[in-house]
Amino acid sequence: MQKYQVRNAENALAYITDCILATVCSMAMKKSRPKYEFERQISIAQTSIDWMIEMHIDFSGTRATNVIEHGNVKTWADTFIHD
């Protein structure tokens, strides 16, 4: 989802969730990352996705689709870690 596509609260949550997931992905790919901050971003992203599911918000077109396929944000993020 792109910022210009946001027209309501549901779109806003989907957009923010996608942004948080982009941050998690970026942090996961770094050789060195602050562990606490990485875990905090994962937690925020998971809460956001949980809310989207509970509120039946469409997350197609966002990274959340891939997260759902992996089961949760932590498992999804682990696929980007190559230590």
C-alpha positions as CSV (number, residue, x, y, z in Angstrom):
1,M,0.0,0.0,0.0
2,Q,1.2,3.5,-0.8
3,K,0.7,6.6,1.3
4,Y,-1.5,8.2,-1.4
5,Q,-3.9,5.2,-1.2
6,V,-4.8,5.9,2.4
7,R,-8.4,7.1,2.6
8,N,-9.7,5.8,5.9
9,A,-8.6,4.4,9.3
10,E,-8.4,0.9,7.9
11,N,-6.0,2.0,5.2
12,A,-4.0,4.0,7.7
13,L,-3.5,0.9,9.9
14,A,-2.5,-1.2,6.9
15,Y,-0.1,1.5,5.8
16,I,1.5,1.9,9.2
17,T,1.8,-1.8,9.6
18,D,3.5,-2.1,6.3
19,C,6.0,0.6,7.3
20,I,6.7,-1.1,10.6
21,L,7.3,-4.4,8.8
22,A,9.7,-2.6,6.4
23,T,11.7,-1.5,9.5
24,V,11.7,-5.0,10.9
25,C,12.9,-6.4,7.5
26,S,15.6,-3.7,7.3
27,M,16.8,-4.4,10.8
28,A,16.8,-8.1,10.3
29,M,19.2,-7.8,7.3
30,K,21.8,-5.9,9.2
31,K,24.8,-7.7,10.5
32,S,24.6,-5.8,13.8
33,R,21.3,-4.6,15.3
34,P,20.2,-3.5,18.7
35,K,18.5,-6.6,20.1
36,Y,16.0,-4.8,22.3
37,E,15.0,-2.4,19.6
38,F,14.6,-5.2,17.0
39,E,12.4,-7.2,19.4
40,R,10.4,-4.1,20.2
41,Q,9.7,-3.4,16.5
42,I,8.7,-7.1,16.0
43,S,6.3,-6.8,19.0
44,I,4.7,-3.6,17.6
45,A,4.4,-5.1,14.1
46,Q,2.8,-8.3,15.6
47,T,0.3,-6.2,17.6
48,S,-0.6,-4.2,14.5
49,I,-1.2,-7.4,12.5
50,D,-3.2,-8.9,15.3
51,W,-5.5,-5.8,15.3
52,M,-5.9,-6.0,11.5
53,I,-7.0,-9.6,11.8
54,E,-9.4,-8.9,14.7
55,M,-10.9,-5.9,12.9
56,H,-11.1,-7.7,9.5
57,I,-8.9,-5.2,7.8
58,D,-7.7,-6.1,4.3
59,F,-3.9,-6.4,4.3
60,S,-3.5,-7.4,0.7
61,G,-0.8,-5.5,-1.0
62,T,1.2,-5.2,2.2
63,R,4.0,-7.2,3.8
64,A,1.5,-8.5,6.3
65,T,0.4,-11.0,3.7
66,N,3.8,-12.6,3.8
67,V,3.8,-12.5,7.6
68,I,0.5,-14.4,7.7
69,E,2.0,-17.1,5.5
70,H,4.9,-17.5,7.9
71,G,2.6,-17.5,11.0
72,N,4.0,-14.5,12.9
73,V,6.3,-11.5,12.6
74,K,9.2,-13.2,14.4
75,T,9.2,-16.2,12.1
76,W,8.9,-13.9,9.1
77,A,11.8,-11.7,10.3
78,D,14.0,-14.7,10.9
79,T,13.9,-15.4,7.1
80,F,15.9,-12.2,6.6
81,I,18.6,-12.9,9.1
82,H,21.8,-14.2,7.6
83,D,24.4,-14.1,10.4
